[in-house]
């Protein structure tokens, strides 16, 4: 599996420098599925298939993908799953964020991801014949769904 971004790059780009997020906590399959969900959809099949040959395009897309990956990680960072069931993460001397706080964080990071993706797509417009334009996103009351 050749993802366009590494777990360490996700941490370096999308997480604050004072966070204790470790790259080892980011599964390569989470990155891969997120790349397919957002990047392949945005680029289209033809251009996405050529990503391995276009390192400059991968660099343009990394910031957006890093924030999309962060969004995908938020639910699993909030809840631990084990044979004993599900439990809220609660490191010593910290309290777990509320559902509302997690939702606000998710929405904020998703907005950043889409903004960075839109910027990347503007940069590639007209440079790659395989790119047919950004797909339309559904919106409700001005909110991207």
N, C-alpha and C positions, 0 to 999 in steps of 0.2 A: 504494500500500500504506500503510495507516494503522495502524501499530503503536501499542500503548498506552504504549510506552516508547521513548526515544531511546537511541542508543549512549552519549551522554554521561551520561544518567541511570543506565545500567547500570554505568558506571565509578564514578560518584559513590556509588551505593548498595552495590554488591557487591565493590568492590575497595578494599583498604586505601589510605589517603591517601598512604602512602609508596611505593606501587607506581608503576611507570612505564607502566602500561597507558594506551593512547591510544584515545579513542573511534573514531578513524578505523580502528582495527584490528577493529572489530566491524561485520560485514556486516548490513545491514538484513534480508536473507533469513534469516540465522541467528536474528535476533530473531523474525521472522514465523513461521518453522517451529516455534520453541520455544513461542511463544504458542499456536499451534494445538495442539501436542502436549500442553501442560500446562493452559493456561488454558481453552481451548475444552472440553477433556475435563472439567475440574472444574465449569464453569458450565453445560454443556449447550448445545445448538445454539440454543435460543430466546433465552436470555439473552446468549449470546456475540454473536448477531446484532445485539443492541441496544447493544453496548458503545460505539459511536460517539456515542450519544445520552446516555450516562451517564458524564460525566467524573469524578464522585465515586467511581464504582465502579472506574474505571481507576486512580485514585490509591490505592485500597485494595489493588489487585492488583500495583502496580509493585514493591514490595520482593520479593515471591515471584518474579515474572518475572525480575527482575534476577539473582537467584541461580540460577534455572534456566538463564538465558543463560550465566552464568559456567560452569556445569557443561558446557554444550554446547561451550564454547570450550576447555576444558582439553586435550582431545586435539590440537586444531590448534595450540595454543600450544606444545605439547611437540615437535611435529614440523614441519619445513619441507618443503614439497613444491615441486619445480621440475622442469624438463625433465630434469635429471640424476638424478631419483629422490627418495627420502625421506631426510631427515637430521634428527638430533636438533638442536633449537635449543641453541646454546651460545654466548651472548654473551661477549664478552671479559671475563675475570676472574670468570667464573661457571661452575659446572658444572651439567649437566642433572640434574634430579630423577630418581630411580629409578622404575621402574614401580610399586613399592609406595608410594612417596611420592605419586605422582600419584593412585593409587587412594585413598589415605587422604584426600587433599585433595578429590577428587571426592565421596567418601562424606560427608565433613563438610559440604561446600557443598550437596549434595543434601538432607541432613537439614535444614539451615537453610531451604532453599527450601520443603520440604514443611511445616515448622513455620509459616513465614510464610503459606503458602497456607491451611493449616488455620485460622489466625487470621483471615485475610481472609474465608474462607467462613463463619466464625462471625459475623462482622460483618454479612454480607449475608443471613443466615438470616432468613426472614420479611419482609424488606424488598422483595423483588422476586418477584412472582407467577410469573415464568418460571423461577425457580430451584427445582429439584426435589430438592435435597439433593446432598451430595458423593457421588461414585462411590466404591465400595469399592476399595481398593488391595490387591493381593495381598501377602501377607507370608510369609516363611519364617523360622522360628526368631525371630520378632519383628522381622525386618529387612524393611523395605518394598522390594519389587522393582519 
